[in-house]
């Protein structure tokens, strides 16, 4: 992961918290001071927490598990979608589907419905439907694509969930807690950090702040994916070498040598047929 510079965090406005009257007392350990009625977050603690979270996310990515990105607020959704696509991870940027984690089987059925509609369009059965039925199916497909299109490749529960603004995404936090899924989150001074496994105290309202923090985390995920790819190549190398060696050792087809003639057979060949005694005629 790239080195975390405090100067970059300040320039991105990561240190700005909420109004002091809106703060959550549980965020007191991460608050540095108060200025003009606004809490200022301690960026040294933020940098340490980003480093800790990045290390954990890198290990999860290296294990092959998916990390689900969640952000439905206007200023965060485009950034989160872009960052998640960069590391090929699923994301939710529209409304959080209730039961997304706790009722994952049903959500997967909805995703399979999308695949079924796509197959209908390919094999020609879609064209046999009436105009009204086509319109209804197209609307259903568009709705599913909007809400669930980004999690098509997520065939099992994620290994972790990364949230921007836990106050807004409280349902996602509750579901992840119920299933013991590790929660990584950007937590502002107006939120309760206690349900979160990896707290990143930061400004979760400014788009620059969100982009800066996520860029550090996605770089750690990229490193984890690279380590996984490297380990797979190392595991595959001995097998490839063994296969190549067996091909080289395989014997080539050669003409079989002529077998030597047995001496007894040679002796019988030398005996002339006229030397044999003729049978005596009877008188």
C-alpha positions as CSV (number, residue, x, y, z in Angstrom):
1,X,0.0,0.0,0.0
2,X,1.2,3.5,-0.8
3,X,2.6,5.6,2.1
4,X,0.0,7.6,3.9
5,X,0.9,11.3,3.9
6,X,-0.8,13.5,6.6
7,X,-0.5,16.5,4.2
8,X,-2.5,14.7,1.5
9,X,-5.2,13.8,4.1
10,X,-5.4,17.5,5.1
11,X,-5.7,18.7,1.5
12,X,-8.5,16.2,0.9
13,X,-10.4,17.5,4.0
14,X,-10.4,14.1,5.8
15,X,-10.0,15.8,9.2
16,X,-13.3,17.7,9.1
17,X,-15.9,16.2,11.4
18,X,-19.5,17.3,12.1
19,X,-20.9,20.1,14.3
20,X,-20.0,19.6,18.0
21,X,-23.7,19.5,18.9
22,X,-24.2,16.5,16.6
23,X,-21.3,14.4,17.7
24,X,-21.4,10.9,19.1
25,X,-19.4,10.6,22.5
26,X,-18.1,7.2,21.4
27,X,-16.0,9.0,18.8
28,X,-14.1,11.0,21.5
29,X,-10.9,8.9,21.2
30,X,-10.6,10.0,17.5
31,X,-11.3,13.7,18.0
32,X,-8.3,16.0,18.1
33,X,-9.8,19.3,18.9
34,X,-12.8,21.6,18.2
35,X,-12.7,24.6,15.9
36,X,-15.5,27.1,15.2
37,X,-18.1,24.6,16.4
38,X,-16.7,21.7,14.3
39,X,-14.8,18.7,15.5
40,X,-11.4,18.0,14.0
41,X,-10.4,14.4,13.6
42,X,-6.9,13.2,14.7
43,X,-5.3,12.4,11.4
44,X,-2.4,10.4,12.9
45,X,-5.0,7.9,14.3
46,X,-6.8,8.0,10.9
47,X,-3.5,7.1,9.1
48,X,-2.8,4.3,11.5
49,X,-6.4,2.9,11.1
50,X,-6.1,3.1,7.2
51,X,-2.9,1.1,7.4
52,X,-4.5,-1.5,9.7
53,X,-7.6,-1.8,7.5
54,X,-5.6,-1.9,4.3
55,X,-3.5,-4.8,5.7
56,X,-6.6,-6.8,6.6
57,X,-8.3,-6.1,3.3
58,X,-5.2,-7.2,1.4
59,X,-5.2,-10.6,3.3
60,X,-8.9,-11.1,2.5
61,X,-8.3,-10.3,-1.2
62,X,-5.3,-12.7,-1.2
63,X,-7.5,-15.5,0.2
64,X,-9.8,-15.2,-2.8
65,X,-12.8,-13.8,-1.0
66,X,-14.9,-10.9,-2.3
67,X,-15.2,-7.5,-0.6
68,X,-18.5,-5.8,-0.9
69,X,-18.4,-2.0,-1.3
70,X,-21.5,-0.1,0.0
71,X,-22.3,3.6,-0.5
72,X,-25.7,4.9,-1.5
73,X,-25.2,8.6,-0.8
74,X,-25.0,10.9,-3.8
75,X,-21.5,12.2,-3.4
76,X,-20.0,8.7,-2.8
77,X,-21.8,6.4,-5.1
78,X,-19.9,7.2,-8.3
79,X,-16.5,7.1,-6.6
80,X,-17.3,3.8,-4.9
81,X,-18.5,2.2,-8.1
82,X,-15.3,3.3,-9.9
83,X,-13.0,2.1,-7.2
84,X,-14.8,-1.3,-6.9
85,X,-14.6,-1.8,-10.6
86,X,-10.9,-1.1,-10.6
87,X,-10.3,-4.1,-8.3
88,X,-13.1,-6.2,-9.7
89,X,-15.2,-6.3,-6.5
90,X,-19.0,-6.2,-6.1
91,X,-20.7,-3.0,-5.0
92,X,-24.0,-1.5,-4.0
93,X,-24.6,2.1,-4.9
94,X,-28.4,2.2,-5.3
95,X,-30.9,1.3,-2.5
96,X,-29.6,-1.5,-0.2
97,X,-31.8,-4.6,-0.9
98,X,-33.2,-5.8,2.4
99,X,-31.9,-9.2,3.2
100,X,-29.0,-8.8,0.8
101,X,-26.8,-10.8,3.2
102,X,-29.2,-12.5,5.6
103,X,-31.5,-13.7,2.8
104,X,-28.7,-14.2,0.2
105,X,-30.4,-17.2,-1.5
106,X,-33.4,-15.1,-2.5
107,X,-31.1,-12.4,-3.9
108,X,-29.3,-14.9,-5.9
109,X,-32.6,-16.1,-7.4
110,X,-33.3,-12.5,-8.6
111,X,-29.8,-12.4,-10.2
112,X,-30.5,-15.7,-11.9
113,X,-33.7,-14.2,-13.2
114,X,-31.6,-11.7,-15.1
115,X,-29.5,-14.4,-16.6
116,X,-32.7,-16.3,-17.7
117,X,-34.1,-13.2,-19.5
118,X,-30.7,-12.8,-21.3
119,X,-30.9,-16.4,-22.4
120,X,-34.4,-15.9,-23.7
121,X,-33.2,-13.0,-25.9
122,X,-30.4,-15.1,-27.2
123,X,-32.3,-18.3,-28.1
124,X,-35.2,-16.4,-29.8
125,X,-38.0,-17.4,-27.3
126,X,-38.2,-13.7,-26.3
127,X,-39.4,-12.8,-29.8
128,X,-42.3,-15.2,-29.6
129,X,-43.8,-13.1,-26.7
130,X,-46.5,-10.4,-27.2
131,X,-45.5,-6.8,-27.3
132,X,-46.9,-6.2,-23.8
133,X,-45.0,-9.1,-22.3
134,X,-41.8,-7.9,-23.9
135,X,-42.3,-4.5,-22.3
136,X,-42.9,-5.9,-18.8
137,X,-39.9,-8.2,-19.0
138,X,-37.6,-5.4,-20.3
139,X,-38.7,-3.2,-17.4
140,X,-38.1,-6.0,-14.9
141,X,-34.7,-6.6,-16.4
142,X,-33.8,-2.9,-16.2
143,X,-34.9,-2.8,-12.5
144,X,-32.9,-5.8,-11.6
145,X,-29.8,-4.5,-13.4
146,X,-30.0,-1.2,-11.6
147,X,-30.3,-2.7,-8.1
148,X,-28.3,-6.0,-8.5
149,X,-26.3,-5.7,-11.7
150,X,-23.1,-5.0,-9.8
151,X,-23.3,-8.2,-7.7
152,X,-23.8,-10.7,-10.6
153,X,-20.4,-12.2,-10.0
154,X,-20.9,-12.6,-6.2
155,X,-21.9,-16.2,-5.9
156,X,-21.4,-16.5,-2.2
157,X,-21.4,-14.2,0.9
158,X,-18.5,-11.7,0.8
159,X,-15.4,-12.0,3.0
160,X,-15.8,-8.4,4.2
161,X,-18.0,-5.4,3.7
162,X,-16.6,-1.8,3.2
163,X,-19.1,1.0,4.0
164,X,-19.1,4.7,3.6
165,X,-21.4,6.4,6.2
166,X,-22.6,3.7,8.6
167,X,-25.4,5.9,9.8
168,X,-27.1,5.9,6.4
169,X,-26.2,2.2,5.8
170,X,-27.3,0.9,9.2
171,X,-29.2,-2.0,7.7
172,X,-26.1,-3.3,6.0
173,X,-24.2,-3.0,9.3
174,X,-26.9,-5.0,11.1
175,X,-26.9,-7.8,8.6
176,X,-23.1,-8.0,8.5
177,X,-23.1,-8.1,12.3
178,X,-25.6,-10.9,12.4
179,X,-23.5,-13.1,10.0
180,X,-20.2,-12.2,11.6
181,X,-18.9,-10.6,8.4
182,X,-16.0,-8.2,9.1
183,X,-17.1,-4.5,8.7
184,X,-14.7,-1.9,7.4
185,X,-16.1,1.7,7.5
186,X,-15.4,5.4,7.2
187,X,-16.9,6.7,10.4
188,X,-17.6,10.4,11.0
189,X,-17.9,12.1,14.4
190,X,-21.7,11.8,14.3
191,X,-21.7,8.0,14.1
192,X,-21.2,5.2,16.7
193,X,-18.0,3.2,15.9
194,X,-18.8,0.3,18.3
195,X,-20.4,-2.1,15.8
196,X,-17.5,-1.6,13.4
197,X,-14.6,-4.0,13.3
198,X,-12.2,-1.7,11.4
199,X,-13.0,1.9,12.1
200,X,-11.5,4.6,9.8
201,X,-12.2,8.0,11.5
202,X,-12.7,10.4,8.6
203,X,-15.0,12.8,6.8
204,X,-17.6,10.7,5.0
205,X,-19.4,13.6,3.4
206,X,-16.8,15.2,1.1
207,X,-16.1,13.5,-2.2
208,X,-12.4,14.3,-2.1
209,X,-12.1,12.7,1.4
210,X,-13.9,9.6,0.3
211,X,-11.8,9.2,-2.8
212,X,-8.5,9.7,-0.9
213,X,-9.3,7.1,1.7
214,X,-10.7,4.6,-0.8
215,X,-7.6,5.0,-3.0
216,X,-5.4,3.8,-0.2
217,X,-7.7,0.8,0.6
218,X,-8.1,-0.2,-3.1
219,X,-4.3,-0.1,-3.5
220,X,-4.0,-2.6,-0.6
221,X,-6.6,-4.8,-2.2
222,X,-4.7,-4.7,-5.5
223,X,-1.6,-5.8,-3.8
224,X,-3.5,-8.7,-2.2
225,X,-4.8,-9.8,-5.6
226,X,-1.3,-9.6,-7.1
227,X,0.0,-11.8,-4.3
228,X,-2.7,-14.4,-4.9
229,X,-1.9,-14.4,-8.6
230,X,1.8,-14.9,-7.9
231,X,1.2,-17.7,-5.4
232,X,-1.0,-19.5,-8.0
233,X,1.7,-19.2,-10.6
234,X,4.3,-20.6,-8.2
235,X,2.0,-23.6,-7.4
236,X,1.4,-24.2,-11.1
237,X,5.1,-24.0,-12.1
238,X,6.2,-27.4,-10.6
239,X,3.3,-29.2,-12.2
240,X,4.1,-27.6,-15.6
241,X,7.8,-28.6,-15.2
242,X,6.9,-32.2,-14.3
243,X,4.6,-32.4,-17.4
244,X,7.4,-31.2,-19.6
245,X,9.8,-33.7,-18.1
246,X,7.5,-36.6,-18.8
247,X,7.2,-35.6,-22.4
248,X,11.0,-35.5,-22.9
249,X,11.5,-38.9,-21.2
250,X,8.9,-40.7,-23.3
251,X,10.8,-43.3,-25.6
252,X,10.7,-42.9,-29.4
253,X,9.5,-45.8,-31.5
254,X,12.4,-47.8,-33.0
255,X,12.6,-51.0,-35.1
256,X,12.9,-54.1,-33.0
257,X,16.2,-56.0,-33.4
258,X,16.1,-59.3,-35.3
259,X,16.0,-62.3,-33.0
260,X,19.0,-64.8,-33.3
261,X,18.1,-68.1,-34.9
262,X,18.3,-71.1,-32.5
263,X,21.2,-73.6,-33.2
264,X,18.9,-76.6,-33.3
265,X,16.9,-75.1,-36.1
266,X,20.2,-74.5,-38.1
267,X,21.2,-78.2,-37.7
268,X,17.9,-79.4,-39.1
269,X,18.2,-77.0,-42.1
270,X,21.6,-78.6,-43.1
271,X,20.3,-82.1,-43.3
272,X,19.6,-83.0,-47.0
273,X,16.3,-84.7,-47.7
274,X,17.9,-87.5,-49.9
275,X,20.2,-88.7,-47.1
276,X,17.3,-90.0,-45.2
277,X,16.8,-93.8,-45.4
278,X,14.1,-94.8,-47.9
279,X,11.4,-97.2,-46.5
280,X,11.9,-100.9,-47.6
281,X,9.4,-102.4,-50.0
282,X,7.6,-105.5,-48.8
283,X,8.0,-108.6,-50.9
